[in-house]
Amino acid sequence: MKPILFGALSSTLLFVLAALSLTAETLSSIAQPTVLTFVLGVLARPAIARRARRWLT
């Protein structure tokens, strides 16, 4: 019984560490200025399009 519990505990610990590493890697790749600029442009596009339509009418 103890080896099974030890195996389950150690595999859970390794899984959590791998998930944290993947999360940190994803956040560091998102934090690049080019990526942030692109995301902000995509998010701001609908508001800019509405404003431009109001100017044209």
MODELLER restraints for C-alpha pairs under 7 A, 6 or more apart:
rsr = mdl.restraints
at = mdl.atoms
rsr.add(forms.Gaussian(group=physical.xy_distance, feature=features.Distance(at['CA:30:A'], at['CA:36:A']), mean=6.81, stdev=0.5))
